[in-house]
Amino acid sequence: MHRHVVRKDGVPRIDKLIVNRDPEQYGETNDDKDRPMFEMLVAEELGEDSSKIQEEFFSLDD
């Protein structure tokens, strides 16, 4: 995964995310699921509550 970070109003923001699509390494192919997965990983790394993001992520299976 590669990130591209820009600043908007002085706040760093990721404006591009490249996801590994090698099926032996990462099986997801849905971009709509990649975004909340990435947000969950960042939130958890920062020690933040990711429960709402998890709800969004798992609701995409329906």
C-alpha positions in Angstrom: 0.0 0.0 0.0 1.4 3.4 -0.9 0.1 6.7 0.5 0.1 10.2 -0.9 -0.2 12.9 1.7 -1.1 16.5 1.0 -2.0 19.4 3.3 -5.3 21.1 3.2 -5.8 24.0 5.5 -2.7 22.9 7.3 -4.0 19.4 8.0 -2.3 16.4 6.4 -4.7 14.4 4.3 -4.3 11.2 2.2 -5.5 12.0 -1.3 -4.4 8.7 -3.0 -4.2 5.2 -1.8 -2.8 2.4 -3.9 -3.9 -1.1 -2.7 -2.1 -4.3 -3.4 -4.3 -6.5 -5.6 -2.1 -9.6 -5.6 -4.7 -12.2 -4.6 -2.0 -14.2 -2.8 -1.3 -11.3 -0.5 -4.7 -9.4 -0.3 -7.9 -10.8 -1.5 -10.2 -7.8 -1.4 -11.1 -6.3 -4.8 -13.8 -3.8 -3.7 -12.5 -0.2 -3.5 -15.5 0.7 -1.4 -14.3 -1.7 1.3 -10.7 -0.7 1.0 -11.4 2.9 2.2 -13.0 1.9 5.6 -10.4 -0.9 6.0 -7.7 1.7 5.8 -9.5 4.1 8.1 -10.0 1.3 10.7 -6.2 0.5 10.6 -5.3 4.2 11.0 -7.8 4.8 13.8 -6.7 1.7 15.7 -3.0 2.6 15.3 -3.8 6.1 16.7 -5.7 4.5 19.6 -9.1 5.9 18.5 -12.5 4.2 18.6 -13.0 2.5 15.2 -16.4 0.9 16.0 -18.4 3.1 13.6 -16.0 2.5 10.8 -16.2 -1.3 11.5 -20.0 -1.1 11.3 -19.7 0.7 7.9 -17.1 -1.9 6.7 -19.1 -4.9 7.6 -22.4 -3.5 6.3 -20.9 -3.5 2.9 -21.1 -7.3 2.9 -24.9 -7.1 2.9 
